[in-house]
Amino acid sequence: MFNNVSQLLELRALRNRFEKNHPKFFPFMKAAKTRALEEGSLIEISVTPPDGEMISTNLKVQASDLELLQKLTEVLSQNQ
């Protein structure tokens, strides 16, 4: 998936920084994955920028989405 070692290292550093800035995010994602994330689950996302005008969307999880998440999890865990 990632052929360039420097890209993997950069991705790992960015992930680590994100995890440091948002320590509750990865435990939340792990809980969602083990308890709720399955084909047919609904994910809702909302973003409220500083001006306060929220935007939101949702998506219904498909089998291909789960495959993508599994592959990303494998790649990131192999390179930690």
Buried (B, 14 or more C-beta within 10 A) or exposed (E): EEEEEEEBEEBEEEBEEEEEEEEEEEEEEEEEBEEEBEEEBEEEEEEEEEEEEEEEEEEEBEEEBBEEBEEEEEEEEEEE
